[in-house]
């Protein structure tokens, strides 16, 4: 299975849902730096964080995360 990484549009999706990056990180229970690291692929999102982000942003997991093995 290929790598799963956040879509570069995550912050745009957050803005559309009414969140600033600070508000999104707080809603996810992490610091702004941690959220930035996760969005930039430095560290991975946990499954529970991914599901919560899906709910907060009103988007599908396929919208939020990209898979390298999908052609």
Buried (B, 14 or more C-beta within 10 A) or exposed (E): EEEBBBBEBBBEBBBEBEBEBEBBBBBBEBEBEBBBBBBEEEEBBEEEBBEBBBEBBEBEEEBBBBEEEEE
